[in-house]
Amino acid sequence: MFFYIETGLRRLDHARRVFESYLRAGTRITLIVFTIPLGLSLALVALEPVYARILFALLSLLLIAANIDSAARIRGVAEVLGSSGMLVMEVVTTMLALVLIVTPWALGGLRPTREDLTWAILLSFAVGFISISATVMSAFDIARAQTERQRPGSKTDAE
């Protein structure tokens, strides 16, 4: 998938930097979200619960930082595309990431149990697949925007 996205980005002109930075941020979020179930599952099996909590807290902080970075970059993408579809998807995935982060702490307080952290594992898989679909859909939006830009008589040609 990333090969096709990169190939499409090579054809972009002025908006390439905006899209590249946003796709990098989205990919970072996706990788962090999939690290949570893999790392947390191993930690819950092999380590004491306190270490699983610490790992989850660290990964949650990374996810929050990545979401802030992505949210800061979406404005430029929305301006270039002239569409709010990607902005809506960004808000939805950010809200789901917050639910993922808060759920174990809400269920278990300051000392979530293995069962409470299991909810984070399940939710992170769901958020990960939604993040992948958001990244793929953004690649299609980017391609569509470039096609419209190259069409004779398009809004940008009239300017």
Secondary structure as GFF3:
##gff-version 3
##sequence-region A 1 159
A	DSSP	alpha_helix	2	10	.	.	.	ID=ss1
A	DSSP	alpha_helix	16	46	.	.	.	ID=ss2
A	DSSP	alpha_helix	49	81	.	.	.	ID=ss3
A	DSSP	alpha_helix	85	108	.	.	.	ID=ss4
A	DSSP	alpha_helix	114	150	.	.	.	ID=ss5
A	DSSP	alpha_helix	155	158	.	.	.	ID=ss6
###
